[in-house]
Amino acid sequence: MSRLVVVSNRVADPRKPAAGGLAVALGESLQQTGGLWFGWSGTIVEDGPTGEGEMHKQQAGKVTLATLDLCREDHDSYYAGYSNDVLWPVFHNRLDLANFDAGFIGGYRRVNQLFARKLMPLLKEDDIIWVHDYHLIPLAAELRAMGCRQRIGFFLHIPLPPQIIMAAIPQHEWLARSLFAYDLIGFQAHQDVQHFERYVQNEAHGESLGDDMYRAYGQTVRCSAFPIGIDVDEFSALTHAKESRDMYDTMKREYSSRRLLLGIDRLDYSKGIPHRVRAFRELLANYPENRRSATLIQIASPTRESVDAYGDIRRELESLCGAINGDYGELDWMPVRYIHRMVARKRVPGLCRAAAVGLVTPLRDGMNLVAKEYVAAQDPADPGVLVLSRFAGAAEEMKEALLVNPYDVHGTAETVQQALQMPLDERRARHQKLLQRIRDHDVHWWRRTFLSALEGMPQVRD
Ligand code: GDG
């Protein structure tokens, strides 16, 4: 059996309780076969030389964790710069927020080369290499340039934008060419595959060969959608753990005669939180029966605070929530509870279960795991309703949610009202179908199908 080598920007110890489904899924597959997990250590060396980094190796059960420190300059240009200030906004269709600073690309390239150089000596002949996400698009090309012939797969956790938006990135052709150094590319949704296909045909002047195979730049690559899931059983089991039950009981007690609406997101501009809060204000304005009765709890956990756009969204949200509470709040009821902190993972299922409506309304999202977690946490006998943005990858599968256009604040408010009034029979029927779907395509299915497709690729490249 081939050894699995996972490469991602950050590395998690698979023996420790994981913060999310991805770490669980990757940790689990590595634990089974034994394997190597390679990435940045999270340490920034203030005055270190560029393109270098000390490597740390640690054994975690059957898994070897190999991590690299980055110097300040490399970190700022590769991670905060090119990854999060260019690729993240553009891939989420936010050209207006992209900062095409010409200084970033050097660091992005340098760190990918550094990763390749440090990884190369650790590789064995029949390893299977699985690279994750937009930070590492050129990694396979760098490895190939150093003579790596092992099978390499790439999974993009965020959306791939339409060709015309992709083409705004000054280095788009280099990025696209780099993708063809992989054997297999996995996207979250069929729409991403369509965007890839159009780019290949119109921009790269390549062709689709059928059977998910594409040819351009003298290379052939397989590309398919592998929608990521969650560990449904683990998440449902967490619902019954003490912390989660306590959370649920507290919420039910505190809001006994009130309806809870819940949003849980990193405070990222892609998640559409201000639009959602405006929709909630519209709900209170247009359907006054919800005043004193509906409460929106919005958990917005801090993220990437060194990037300017994140400070802006925080200020916008704080002022919006303050204005709604000022306009509609009563001495014994505040419409919005906004929390700018991370909530403990063990409490999340209980919070989801207590909420009558789950609001997952990103402006753009690769998948969105919160949509799946909300469904997994519900009581099947009395489930809440998921209101889901049509622009989340999850909307391709989760058809029984109430789908909304988050830019349409009025329409979203109407749909939330529909969710609040939905009869029990309909709630149960929708929930049952959604639960079945997230069970059929859980995180284990995602990992198995991706890795078996990668293992099925011929090892020798032309
Ligand atoms: C990227 C893609 C894709 C959030 N706040 C708290 C908290 N969370 C947890 C959620 C969920 C996870 O973080 C967020 O996952 P998402 O999928 O919603 O979003 P991204 O972080 O943007 O992830 C996305 C994903 O990769 C996987 O491929 O689905 O489209 O953007 O698990 O529950 N957890 C805790 N406290 C919080 O305050 N404990």
Residues whose N, C-alpha, C, O or C-beta is under 5 A from the ligand:
A	BS01	GDG	G20 H157 I158 I228 I264 D265 R266 I299 S301 R341 M342 V343 A344 R345 D365 G366 M367 N368 L369 V370
